[in-house]
Amino acid sequence: MSNNNITVALLLGGTSPEKEVSKSTAKSILKALYDLGYKVKVINPAYGLNQPKEESKFFEEKEFTETSNRNYIEVINSTLFDDVDIAFLALHGRWGEDGTVQSLLEIRGIKYTGSKILASALAMNKYMSKIMFQHFDVTTPKWFVVRKGDNDFKLIREKIKKFFGYPCVIKPNDQGSTIGLTVCRGDVEVEKGINDALEFSNTALIEEYISGRELTVGIIGQQVLPVLEIKPKSGLYDYLSKYTSGMSEYEVPAAIPPKIAEHLQQQALLAYNSVGCESYARVDFRLTKDYKTYCLEVNTLPGMTNLSLVPKMAKAAGITFEELVDRIIKNSL
């Protein structure tokens, strides 16, 4: 089937704190879809049945209409999806990466890009994915979790000191883009760090801080891309460093020994397969001074903006952005 006979529903926005990043991702994908000759329907599932008629309205910061999670169900069950061959998920965060929208699309019988329900849910749940990493011999920082209502901060501080000490990382268990993340350097910061994380999730992950270089590995299907090093100017690859032009530098292939690069790629593929990923993903690592690798997480719907990392790694492997988008769709179909 030629591309001009395939209708792609480009899903963007949503209700998560990452909806603005999602719009940036979708803008890049939309151009590629048109360049590739696909028929495209742009849909924000958070708008439900009240979708803008003008394409540009989808990308404005101000919401076009009232948003809700309930709207996802209504729009996916509507006639808007009757002629859709595949949904390209440009969503990020909850209700996009956690298996929820995937399950709604599967009930409707609509194919979609990215990993299936279980893999999406596992990867989004950092605690569960780290259990899978351990089972498949993927090295990951030590951790424990704190749930809403666990208010014994004295006990939590004692556990931190017993398991790994300071500094440590406190972050929401099921958010992306470093939203709600704190690098906690002592007892006094623990309570605020946990409360900040629990604003975005019912569970906070408290994790050993690994000092070292920030590295990531992209995977398309089962093809592992060259290792990329992120060099944030602030020292921490936080939300600002990720999405502000000029705040980070990138080197791909990363300037590391070939054996270390090969080991990272092997660990990335193990992590990817340990949670059952398909189609494409990005696996994030820390690399210490003595070249020990630690897998942080798997991103099943990584960003595809002009600052995003998977397109940079794909380009280093000789794959253009349009080819990347086309391969993601063809693999998913």
Secondary structure, 3 states (H helix, E strand, C coil): CCHHHCEEEEECCCCCCCHHHHHHHHHHHHHHHHHCCCEEEEECHHHCCCCCCCHHHHHCCCCCCCCCCHHHHHHHCCHHHCCCCEEEECCCCCCCCCCHHHHHHHHHCCEECCCCHHHHHHHHCHHHHHHHHHHCCCCCCCEEEEECCCCCHHHHHHHHHHHCCCCEEEEECCCCCCCCCEEECCHHHHHHHHHHHHCCCCEEEEEECCCCEEEEEEEECCEECCCEEEEECCCCCCHHHHHCCCCEEEECCCCCCHHHHHHHHHHHHHHHHHCCCCCEEEEEEEECCCCCEEEEEEECCCCCCCCCHHHHHHHHCCCCHHHHHHHHHHHHC
